[in-house]
Amino acid sequence: MFPQLTRHERWVALILLAIAGAWLLPALQQPAEYHDFADRRVLLGIANAGDVLSNAAFALAGLYGLIQLHRGRRWLGPAVRASLLVFFVGLILTALGSAYYHLDPTNATLVLDRLPMTIAFAGVFGAVVGERVSTRGGFASLAVMLAIGLASVVYWKYTDNLAPYAAVQFGGIAGLVILLVATPRGAEALPWWGLIAWYALSKLLETGDTVIWHASSAAVAGHLLKHLAAAMGGFVIAHALRRPAASLPLRTIDNAQAAVSGDSR
């Protein structure tokens, strides 16, 4: 199976196949109470203002990342650079889509929230594979995850089966953890564990939306904090682009550049 792939590329291929296989799982329905958020305050005529306006953090993280990519202070392989471009654009689109959804939370508006999120997920997955496995693996993973992710949202919209989308989100994160544990750090040396930690915190805050709302005496809800924590994951990666990967010897970077230029990875 996969005879022309390296050992690590085979792992990536198996992870992608496992995620794609979610279409074969039993149907998972969108819970009816999903849209019942705790903070429904109106500010300056904006409904659900806390959950809407907090999406600005995604836009700021995405713009910051694009600026750092343009400055080019940190060496990045071509697959990593392309994937990070997709990631940061995905964050900006997520800000727009999520803000639109929270103005009027329904399944119909949720589609425009989830589509850009899958774009951001694909960018992260492609960048990790591009850094730690191979350039061709990074480009392939980016393309496959984009296709699977976008298809999973469209599939949910027309079938009400959430299983493929859940596999893209949670299976993708599980796949990233496996790759980070099983593969050596690449020349780019980006802080992927920091991004995953902020993502995990954001999911905890999301589940505690109402609990946090009551615990704070209706000052702040968990979903607002979820947006801020998830956006911090983007800031962590963007901020790392401000400087070279000083922790790695120059010969490691030189070897990585040579490998990319010769496409031997």
Stockholm file with secondary structure:
# STOCKHOLM 1.0

chainA/1-265         MFPQLTRHERWVALILLAIAGAWLLPALQQPAEYHDFADRRVLLGIANAGDVLSNAAFALAGLYGLIQLHRGRRWLGPAVRASLLVFFVGLILTALGSAYYHLDPTNATLVLDRLPMTIAFAGVFGAVVGERVSTRGGFASLAVMLAIGLASVVYWKYTDNLAPYAAVQFGGIAGLVILLVATPRGAEALPWWGLIAWYALSKLLETGDTVIWHASSAAVAGHLLKHLAAAMGGFVIAHALRRPAASLPLRTIDNAQAAVSGDSR
#=GR chainA/1-265 SS CCTTSCHHHHHHHHHHHHHHGGGGSCCCCCCGGGGCCSCCCCBTTBTTHHHHHTTHHHHHHHHHHHHHHHHTCSCCCHHHHHHHHHHHHHHHHHHHHHHHHHHSCSHHHHHHHHHHHHHHHHHHHHHHHHHHTCHHHHHHHHHHHHHHHHHHHHHHHHHCCCHHHHIIIIIHHHHHHHHHHHSCCCTTCCCHHHHHHHHHHHHHHHHTHHHHHHHTTSSCCHHHHHHHHHHHHHHHHHHHTTSCCTTSCHHHHHHHHHHHHTTCC
#=GC SS_cons         CCTTSCHHHHHHHHHHHHHHGGGGSCCCCCCGGGGCCSCCCCBTTBTTHHHHHTTHHHHHHHHHHHHHHHHTCSCCCHHHHHHHHHHHHHHHHHHHHHHHHHHSCSHHHHHHHHHHHHHHHHHHHHHHHHHHTCHHHHHHHHHHHHHHHHHHHHHHHHHCCCHHHHIIIIIHHHHHHHHHHHSCCCTTCCCHHHHHHHHHHHHHHHHTHHHHHHHTTSSCCHHHHHHHHHHHHHHHHHHHTTSCCTTSCHHHHHHHHHHHHTTCC
//
